[in-house]
Amino acid sequence: FSGINGVLYYTPQILEQAGVGVLLSNLGISSSSASLLISGITTLLMLPSIAVAMRLMDIAGRRSLLLSTLPVLIISLLVLVIGSVVKMGNVVHAAISTVSVVLYFCFFVMGFGPIPNILCAEIFPTRVRGICIAICALTFWICDIIVTYSLPVLLKSVGLAGVFGMYAVVCVISWVFVFLKVPETKGMPLEVITEFFSVGAKQVAAAKNN
């Protein structure tokens, strides 16, 4: 619900609405063509970001990477909200919106993109890992459908600022959840992770009984 799939699918329309055509108008490129071009460049920039995430995941850790990349998502979305609300020059607005969208994509694929999938594969005990990962995948695709089909409706009803504001609130809630609830699993064998959660569950059960 941070909105990545909706923004990814509708990047050209979002950039066009942000006025990105102004940036490339001197080259004789139309607004729609400029949006598609920058959308393609943004997708290419996501590839090195994935490589960086692969490198940092076992150095900085899963939890640390989430806690450090989520604030960038929040700031990028808030900048998009401000850019949609505050009156700026066309060129400034288009430039700020483009940079924010690029940062949003790159930092998403560094943290919120791959790490939840890794954590879901690590935290469940072996006897139920298969079904639990399947439930996680089902949840992901249901949310993907909701975000994708709700975005055009939301753009018409609350506008670009409202949509990005909602996504920013979700990212804030996600950061708080990660900070409070998500443990660091870097360098821990699966057996140790299973025991780690088992001990935690036993402590919770004992506290309830007491």
C-alpha positions as CSV (number, residue, x, y, z in Angstrom):
1,F,0.0,0.0,0.0
2,S,3.0,2.3,-0.3
3,G,1.8,2.6,-3.9
4,I,4.8,1.2,-5.8
5,N,2.8,-0.8,-8.3
6,G,0.3,1.9,-9.1
7,V,3.0,4.5,-9.5
8,L,5.1,2.0,-11.6
9,Y,2.2,1.2,-13.9
10,Y,1.0,4.8,-14.3
11,T,4.4,6.6,-14.3
12,P,3.9,8.2,-17.7
13,Q,0.5,9.6,-16.7
14,I,1.8,10.8,-13.4
15,L,4.9,12.5,-14.9
16,E,2.7,14.0,-17.7
17,Q,0.3,15.4,-15.0
18,A,3.4,16.8,-13.2
19,G,4.3,18.7,-16.4
20,V,7.5,16.8,-17.2
21,G,7.1,17.7,-20.9
22,V,8.4,21.1,-20.1
23,L,11.9,19.7,-19.3
24,L,12.3,18.3,-22.8
25,S,10.2,20.7,-24.8
26,N,13.3,22.4,-26.2
27,L,14.2,19.2,-27.9
28,G,10.9,19.1,-29.7
29,I,9.6,16.1,-27.7
30,S,5.9,16.1,-26.8
31,S,4.7,15.9,-23.2
32,S,3.5,12.2,-23.6
33,S,6.7,11.2,-25.3
34,A,8.8,12.9,-22.6
35,S,6.9,11.1,-19.9
36,L,7.4,7.7,-21.5
37,L,11.1,8.5,-22.0
38,I,11.7,9.5,-18.4
39,S,9.7,6.5,-17.3
40,G,12.0,4.2,-19.2
41,I,15.1,5.9,-17.8
42,T,13.7,5.6,-14.3
43,T,13.2,1.9,-14.8
44,L,16.9,1.5,-15.9
45,L,18.1,3.4,-12.9
46,M,16.3,0.9,-10.7
47,L,18.7,-1.9,-11.8
48,P,21.9,-0.5,-10.1
49,S,19.7,0.2,-7.0
50,I,18.9,-3.5,-6.8
51,A,22.6,-4.3,-7.1
52,V,23.3,-1.9,-4.2
53,A,20.5,-3.6,-2.1
54,M,22.0,-7.1,-2.8
55,R,25.3,-5.8,-1.5
56,L,24.1,-4.0,1.6
57,M,21.5,-6.6,2.7
58,D,24.1,-8.8,4.3
59,I,26.4,-5.9,5.4
60,A,24.0,-3.4,6.9
61,G,21.2,-5.9,7.6
62,R,17.6,-6.2,6.6
63,R,16.1,-4.1,9.4
64,S,18.7,-1.3,9.1
65,L,18.1,-1.1,5.3
66,L,14.3,-0.8,5.8
67,L,14.7,1.8,8.5
68,S,17.1,3.9,6.3
69,T,15.2,3.7,3.0
70,L,11.7,4.2,4.2
71,P,12.3,7.8,5.3
72,V,13.5,8.6,1.7
73,L,10.2,7.2,0.4
74,I,8.3,9.4,2.8
75,I,10.3,12.5,1.9
76,S,9.9,11.8,-1.8
77,L,6.2,11.4,-1.5
78,L,5.8,14.5,0.7
79,V,7.8,16.5,-1.9
80,L,5.4,15.3,-4.6
81,V,2.5,16.4,-2.4
82,I,4.0,19.8,-1.8
83,G,4.9,20.2,-5.5
84,S,1.2,19.5,-6.4
85,V,-0.2,21.9,-3.8
86,V,2.3,24.8,-3.8
87,K,2.4,26.9,-7.0
88,M,5.9,26.8,-8.6
89,G,7.3,27.5,-12.0
90,N,6.6,24.9,-14.6
91,V,10.2,23.9,-15.0
92,V,10.9,23.7,-11.2
93,H,7.7,21.7,-10.6
94,A,8.5,19.2,-13.3
95,A,12.2,18.9,-12.2
96,I,11.2,18.3,-8.5
97,S,8.5,15.8,-9.4
98,T,10.8,13.9,-11.7
99,V,13.7,13.7,-9.1
100,S,11.2,12.6,-6.4
101,V,9.7,9.8,-8.6
102,V,13.2,8.5,-9.4
103,L,14.3,8.5,-5.8
104,Y,11.0,6.9,-4.8
105,F,11.6,4.0,-7.2
106,C,15.3,3.6,-6.5
107,F,15.0,3.5,-2.7
108,F,11.9,1.3,-2.9
109,V,13.8,-1.4,-4.7
110,M,16.7,-1.1,-2.3
111,G,14.6,-1.7,0.8
112,F,10.8,-2.2,0.7
113,G,10.9,-4.2,-2.5
114,P,13.1,-7.2,-1.8
115,I,13.5,-7.3,2.0
116,P,9.9,-8.3,3.0
117,N,10.1,-11.3,0.6
118,I,13.4,-12.3,2.2
119,L,12.0,-11.9,5.7
120,C,8.9,-13.9,4.8
121,A,11.2,-16.8,3.6
122,E,13.2,-16.6,6.8
123,I,10.9,-16.2,9.7
124,F,8.5,-19.1,9.3
125,P,9.2,-22.5,10.7
126,T,10.0,-25.2,8.2
127,R,6.7,-27.2,8.8
128,V,4.5,-24.3,7.6
129,R,7.0,-22.2,5.5
130,G,5.5,-23.2,2.2
131,I,1.9,-22.3,3.0
132,C,2.9,-19.2,4.9
133,I,5.0,-17.9,1.9
134,A,2.0,-18.7,-0.4
135,I,-0.3,-16.6,1.9
136,C,2.2,-13.8,1.8
137,A,2.3,-13.9,-2.0
138,L,-1.5,-14.0,-2.2
139,T,-1.7,-11.0,0.1
140,F,0.8,-9.1,-2.1
141,W,-1.1,-9.7,-5.3
142,I,-4.5,-8.8,-3.7
143,C,-2.9,-5.5,-2.5
144,D,-1.3,-5.0,-5.9
145,I,-4.7,-5.3,-7.6
146,I,-6.3,-2.9,-5.1
147,V,-3.6,-0.3,-5.5
148,T,-3.5,-0.6,-9.3
149,Y,-7.2,-0.3,-9.9
150,S,-7.8,2.3,-7.2
151,L,-5.1,4.7,-8.5
152,P,-6.9,6.1,-11.5
153,V,-10.1,6.6,-9.4
154,L,-8.1,8.3,-6.6
155,L,-6.3,10.6,-9.1
156,K,-9.7,11.8,-10.3
157,S,-11.2,12.1,-6.8
158,V,-8.4,13.4,-4.5
159,G,-5.8,14.4,-7.1
160,L,-2.1,13.7,-7.2
161,A,-1.4,15.4,-3.8
162,G,-4.1,13.3,-2.1
163,V,-2.8,10.0,-3.5
164,F,0.8,10.6,-2.6
165,G,-0.3,11.9,0.8
166,M,-2.0,8.6,1.5
167,Y,1.0,6.6,0.3
168,A,3.3,8.7,2.6
169,V,1.0,7.9,5.6
170,V,1.3,4.2,4.8
171,C,5.1,4.5,4.7
172,V,5.2,6.3,8.1
173,I,3.1,3.5,9.6
174,S,5.4,0.9,8.0
175,W,8.5,2.6,9.5
176,V,7.0,2.6,12.9
177,F,6.0,-1.1,12.5
178,V,9.5,-2.1,11.4
179,F,11.1,-0.1,14.2
180,L,8.9,-1.7,16.9
181,K,8.3,-5.2,15.6
182,V,10.9,-6.4,12.9
183,P,14.0,-8.0,14.3
184,E,17.4,-8.2,12.5
185,T,18.0,-11.6,10.9
186,K,21.3,-10.7,9.1
187,G,23.8,-13.6,9.4
188,M,21.4,-15.8,11.3
189,P,20.8,-19.4,10.1
190,L,17.2,-20.4,9.5
191,E,17.3,-22.8,12.5
192,V,18.4,-20.0,14.8
193,I,15.7,-17.7,13.4
194,T,13.0,-20.3,14.0
195,E,14.2,-20.8,17.6
196,F,14.4,-17.1,18.1
197,F,10.7,-16.6,17.2
198,S,9.8,-19.8,19.1
199,V,11.3,-18.4,22.3
200,G,9.5,-15.1,21.8
201,A,6.2,-16.9,21.3
202,K,6.7,-18.9,24.5
203,Q,7.5,-15.7,26.5
204,V,4.3,-14.1,25.2
205,A,2.3,-17.1,26.1
206,A,3.8,-17.3,29.6
207,A,3.1,-13.6,30.2
208,K,-0.5,-14.1,29.2
209,N,-0.9,-17.0,31.6
210,N,0.6,-15.1,34.4
